[in-house]
Amino acid sequence: MNTITDTNYNFPNQKLVYKGKVREVYTINDEVLVMIATDRLSAFDVVMPRGIPFKGQILNQIATKMMKATEDLVPNWLIDTPDPNVAVGHLCEPFKVEMVIRGYLSGHAAREYKVGKRVLCGVSMPDGMKENDKFPEPIITPSTKADNGEHDEDISREEIISKGIVSEEEYLILEDYTRKLFQRGTEIAAKQGLILVDTKYEFGKTKEGKIVLIDEIHTPDSSRYFYAEGYEERQQKNEAQKQLSKEFVRQWLIGNGFQGKEGQKIPEMNDEYIQSVSERYIELYEHITGESFVKADVSEVEKRIERNILNYLHS
């Protein structure tokens, strides 16, 4: 199980290194970002102790395919992918919000609904819904972009604008881009027999002041998918939906007494469980893209990534 869980490279003209929950970002020449998707697994805003084989490759390759499939609608940061785990793109100043959009009452929204809340991030949710029902229209429920170790927090459109986190003019662009991307993602998913339930998008500004899509898009880490076949029947019978997302990890953690709360201990993930999570991620890749997953050579994964990045930067 040769995984990449941490990197400590020193590239030519390297200025900064930022380490997020899953990705590590190297700034080159104050112009280009080299983003490495590690095999780290995050749930409830906590990074798990062990990496998942091929997870970084899966996330990076899905995100790349989805960026290319949506670039006619919304400009994005991506320039090239010199390695299965690596994306290179334009240096951007990120907006400090995540644009979460939900087509269905699932996940966090469903948990809030169950305790009686009918307003999420300033957006009303209709009475009489049950978990996994479709909203009349997709709702945008933003969250603040947390720094390392902190939890993302729900926030309303009004608060974002009034606090000056994003100007009203720019926030309207973010909303417009979010809806367009979700519509395209919904269409792509439908062709694979899937329902795009909810997802999040992140945006930034280039040096020229252009708003672009950054980070990942429509991956199982940022999105929730249901299988379309049998969705209606399962809803009518009040059965759990068959889904493609990392929700299965969250549910396993909840079942073992962990939800990222203070004092809770992360349950042990043995080799068998780690392998099962890797297999689920490969299944996700193949269902979302409609293509067979080709495992990259991970015998010397850190050296491979470094070599491919250096070759790209030199060229």
Residue pairs with C-beta under 8 A, 6 or more apart in sequence:
1 51
1 53
1 271
1 274
1 275
2 53
2 298
2 299
2 301
3 39
3 50
3 51
3 52
3 53
3 55
3 298
3 301
4 36
4 38
4 39
4 51
4 56
4 85
4 298
4 301
4 302
4 305
5 38
5 39
5 40
5 50
5 51
6 24
6 38
7 24
7 36
7 38
7 302
7 305
9 26
9 306
9 309
11 26
11 28
11 34
11 309
11 310
11 313
12 28
12 310
12 313
13 28
13 29
13 313
14 26
14 27
14 28
15 27
15 28
15 29
15 30
16 26
16 27
17 24
17 25
17 26
17 27
18 24
18 25
18 27
19 25
19 148
20 148
21 40
21 42
21 45
21 47
21 148
22 37
22 38
22 40
22 41
22 42
22 47
22 56
22 59
22 221
23 35
23 36
23 37
23 38
23 215
23 216
24 35
24 36
24 38
25 33
25 34
25 35
25 36
26 33
26 34
26 35
26 36
27 33
27 91
28 34
28 313
30 91
31 90
31 91
31 207
32 79
32 88
32 89
32 90
32 91
33 77
33 88
33 89
33 90
33 91
33 92
34 86
34 87
34 88
34 309
34 313
35 86
35 87
35 88
35 89
36 56
36 85
36 86
36 305
37 55
37 56
37 57
37 59
37 60
37 63
37 85
37 86
37 87
37 216
38 51
38 56
38 85
39 51
39 52
39 53
39 54
39 55
39 56
40 47
40 48
40 51
40 52
40 55
40 56
41 47
41 48
41 50
41 51
41 52
41 55
41 246
41 249
41 277
42 48
42 221
43 246
43 249
43 250
43 253
43 260
44 250
44 253
44 258
44 259
44 260
45 146
45 149
45 150
45 151
45 152
45 260
46 260
46 266
48 266
48 269
49 266
49 269
50 269
50 274
52 274
52 277
52 278
52 281
53 274
53 275
53 278
53 298
54 278
54 281
54 282
54 293
54 295
54 296
54 298
55 277
55 278
55 281
56 85
57 84
57 85
57 295
57 296
58 219
58 220
58 281
58 282
58 284
58 285
58 293
59 216
59 219
59 220
59 221
60 81
60 84
60 85
60 86
60 87
61 81
61 84
61 285
61 289
62 216
62 218
62 219
62 220
62 285
62 288
62 289
63 87
63 215
63 216
63 217
63 218
63 219
64 78
64 81
64 87
65 289
66 185
66 188
66 217
66 218
66 219
67 76
67 78
67 213
67 217
68 78
69 184
69 188
70 76
70 181
70 184
70 185
70 213
70 217
73 177
73 180
73 181
73 184
74 177
74 180
74 181
74 212
74 213
75 210
75 211
75 212
75 213
76 89
76 212
76 213
76 214
76 217
77 89
77 90
77 92
77 204
77 206
77 212
77 213
77 214
78 87
78 88
78 89
79 88
79 89
79 90
80 87
80 88
80 312
81 87
81 88
82 88
82 308
82 309
82 311
82 312
83 304
83 305
83 308
83 309
84 296
85 296
85 301
85 305
86 305
86 308
86 309
88 309
88 312
89 214
90 206
90 207
90 212
91 206
91 207
92 204
92 205
92 206
92 212
92 214
93 204
93 205
94 145
94 202
94 203
94 204
94 214
95 145
95 165
95 166
95 170
95 174
95 202
95 203
95 204
95 205
96 144
96 145
96 165
96 166
97 142
97 143
97 144
97 145
97 155
97 160
97 165
97 166
97 174
98 142
98 143
98 144
98 145
98 152
98 200
98 201
98 202
99 140
99 142
99 174
99 175
99 177
99 178
99 200
99 201
99 202
99 203
100 121
100 140
100 141
100 142
100 143
100 198
100 199
100 200
101 138
101 139
101 140
101 141
101 178
101 179
101 182
101 198
101 199
101 200
101 201
102 109
102 135
102 138
102 139
102 140
102 141
102 197
102 198
103 134
103 135
103 138
103 182
103 186
103 195
103 196
103 197
103 198
104 132
104 133
104 134
104 135
104 195
104 197
104 198
104 226
105 113
105 125
105 129
105 130
105 131
105 132
105 133
105 134
105 135
106 131
106 132
106 197
106 198
106 224
106 241
107 197
107 198
107 224
107 247
109 120
109 125
109 141
109 198
110 131
110 132
112 120
113 125
113 129
113 131
114 131
117 125
118 124
118 125
118 126
118 127
119 125
120 139
120 141
120 154
121 140
121 141
121 142
121 143
121 154
121 155
121 156
121 157
122 156
122 157
122 158
122 159
123 139
123 140
123 141
123 156
125 135
125 139
126 135
126 136
129 135
130 235
130 238
132 197
132 226
132 234
132 235
132 241
133 235
138 179
138 182
140 157
140 175
140 178
140 179
141 154
142 154
142 155
142 156
142 157
142 160
143 152
143 153
143 154
143 155
143 200
144 152
144 153
144 155
144 165
145 152
145 202
146 152
146 153
151 260
155 165
157 171
157 175
159 165
160 166
160 171
161 167
161 168
161 171
166 174
170 211
173 211
174 203
174 211
177 201
177 203
177 211
177 213
178 201
181 201
181 213
181 217
182 196
182 199
185 196
185 199
185 217
185 218
185 223
186 195
186 196
188 196
188 218
189 195
189 196
189 218
189 225
189 288
190 228
191 290
192 287
192 288
192 289
192 290
193 227
193 228
193 229
193 287
194 225
194 226
194 227
194 228
194 244
194 287
194 288
195 225
195 226
195 227
195 228
195 231
196 218
196 223
196 224
196 225
197 223
197 224
197 225
197 226
197 243
197 245
198 223
198 224
199 217
199 218
199 222
199 223
199 224
200 222
200 223
201 213
201 217
201 222
202 213
202 214
202 215
203 211
203 212
203 213
203 214
204 211
204 212
204 214
205 211
205 212
206 212
215 222
216 222
218 288
219 288
220 244
220 245
220 246
220 281
220 284
220 288
221 246
223 245
224 243
224 244
224 245
224 247
225 243
225 244
225 245
225 284
225 287
225 288
226 241
226 242
226 243
226 244
227 241
227 242
227 243
227 244
230 242
231 241
233 239
234 240
234 241
234 242
235 241
244 283
244 284
244 287
244 288
245 284
248 280
249 277
252 273
253 259
253 266
253 267
256 267
257 264
257 265
257 267
258 264
258 265
258 266
258 267
269 277
282 293
285 291
285 293
286 292
286 293
296 304
297 304
298 304
